Structures are given as structure tokens and as C-alpha cells.
Amino acid sequence: MKSLFHVYCKALEALLVLALAVMVLLVFGNVVLRYAFNSGITVSEEVSRWLFIWLTFLGAVVALHEHRHLGTDMLLARLGPGARRACMVVAQLLMLAVCVLLLQGALTQMRINWTVEAPSTGAPMAIVYIAAVVFAASALPMLLVDLLALFKPTAAGAEPLRMTAEEQA
């Protein structure tokens, strides 16, 4: 399962690079057109905004997979292995619950905005909310696998939990 997530995240990274390149080209091109030729690309701002939203959500999936999401380990560093495991289980359960709520809310907003047209492109505004659906649908299995990994027995003396920054130093 981890290798499937790895391949999926590598594909997302390629999409992120492509989206960022398109966003830079659209914004830079629009700036040049406005200052040099007193014109612009009408859909540039809207598409750039959508790409930024997608960059944020897809980047969050990759960060979650690589365990680079925001976290504080001050408390975990001071706890023993049992308490640390309990805290991490609670954290995983809370993240799962938030992802379920995000998925429900984003699906609702997507359905509501499916018929609402964007001002300059005329595309459905649901495109914005699909990014949150993709994030939540991608994050849920990753979080579930991480949660299940906390319950796997490990070799004697091996620490099953991720090292804190202080312990790595």
C-alpha cells in the first residue's frame, strides 16, 4: 500500500510542477500584456486562482504522505513510548474525523456549485471544491494506514513511532 501511495504522490508532484508552471506563465504573461500592450488575458486571474487552490490541496496530500505536515513534538518528546503511542493514535483519529467532515462538506459544496458558472471562464465553480474532495479522499486511506501502523508489533527494542526532531539531533 505504501508503494501505491508513493507512486500516487510522485504523479501528484508532476501535476504540481505543471500547475505551478502554468500559473507562473499565466500571471507573468498577463503582467507583461497589461504593462506593455495595455491588454490582458481575461481568464488568467481566475485560472491562476484555481491552480493555486489545487496546488495547496495536492501539495497537502504529498506533505501528508511524507509526514511533513505541521506538527509540534514538544509534548511527544517528553512522553514514554506508551503515552506517545496513545497521543499519536488520538491525533490520527482526529485527523481522520476532520477529513471525513471535509469530504462531506466539500461534496455538498461541489453539488451546490455545479451549476454556478465562474465569471470569466463560464466553467462550473465546483472545480474549486473538487480539490478538497480529492484531498480528503486521498488523505483518508493514508491516515488509516498510518493509524494501523501504530498497532503493528515491532522488533524488540525498536521504536515503532516516528522520531521527534529532538531525538533525531
Protein Blocks (a to p, Z undefined) as FASTA:
>chain_A
ZZmmmmmmmmmmmmmmmmmmmmmmmmmmmmmmmmmnopacfklmmmmmmmmmmmmmmmmm
mmmmnopaccdfklmmmpcfklmmmmmmmmmmmmmmmmmmmmmmmmmmmmmmmmpccfkl
opafklmmmmmmmmmmmmmmmmmmmmmmmmpccdehiafbdcdfklmZZ
